[in-house]
């Protein structure tokens, strides 16, 4: 039995979205072509969206605009919340951004030591319990008192994810978080992180060059064109989450991967 990807250009969700990107353009140099042009996406609460595209198409720039690390030339990004409170965002970078002089536990708790983090939990004991739960969830409990230099790259990325989740983000942004890891570690983390995000219903946006990774982890994959970066197609991954290791290497995944590859390389199709 094969899986046929469903494609569409403007998904409509009955649930109030957690993230809306509305007609975003980005131009760094007015004399040059736009990096992003007319990018519109809507991500519903609890959904996992992956964004793939060729190098230079503005994927990371879009993520930085969502986070507020950069500004759009035109268009807007909004993060409606169900509670009416200010939305919280967390960002996981490509490489480890842990503080080298802090233990794993202190790194995970770092965001909670700031004023915005202290507002999330009622007491210090509640914050400590939340950190312990995240260490357990990410498989880091026995390494809680280790320094980053004493654990592997895969464990460092687990700690990065745990730290990002500690502030209970409305939207988690992932910028190629596994690309610096070896293949086996990367595949294991894809399974574990996808399972964690499914279990706690966190809305996530992943930027990646790895098509297989996008198909395995996401509910939908947005395919971007280059120069300027535009959303050319969106593919629904019609598989329940969390997904299994069997699906990670299945003919169904490979078929969707080939379809997306063909969308990215139309001139190479026969």
KAZIZI-V106880 format. One record per helix or strand of 2 or more residues. SS is the DSSP state (h for helix, s for strand). FROM is the first residue (numbers start at 1). TO is the last residue. If there is no record, write none. Layout:
SS FROM TO
SS FROM TO
//
This chain:
s 6 8
s 17 26
s 36 44
s 48 53
h 59 67
s 74 78
s 89 92
h 104 113
h 115 118
h 124 137
h 141 143
h 148 150
h 153 166
s 171 175
h 183 200
s 203 207
h 211 217
s 220 225
s 229 236
h 245 248
h 251 264
h 266 268
//
